Amino acid sequence: MDISSEIKIIRQKAFMTQEAFAKELKVAFSTVNRWESGKTYPNISAMKQIKIFCDNNNISFDELQSAWLSKTKEKK
């Protein structure tokens, strides 16, 4: 899957709106919206926040991590 889909799945598994998810990650609502629409993707700092969120909520981070690593390798 792609990064945008994986972020949306994580958020939905936590039964959160984009706004609530953004607040939890300490980013703007528009940031989460852009991630989920595929316009941008999280930087390393945001990925760390998402990892912490997943760990705290017993949600798998593996698929998002794989998608993110693949995307960052493409950029090089």
Secondary structure by P-SEA (a helix, b strand, c coil): ccaaaaaaaaaaaacccaaaaaaaacccaaaaaaaaaccccccaaaaaaaaaaaaaacccaaaaaaaaaaaaaaac
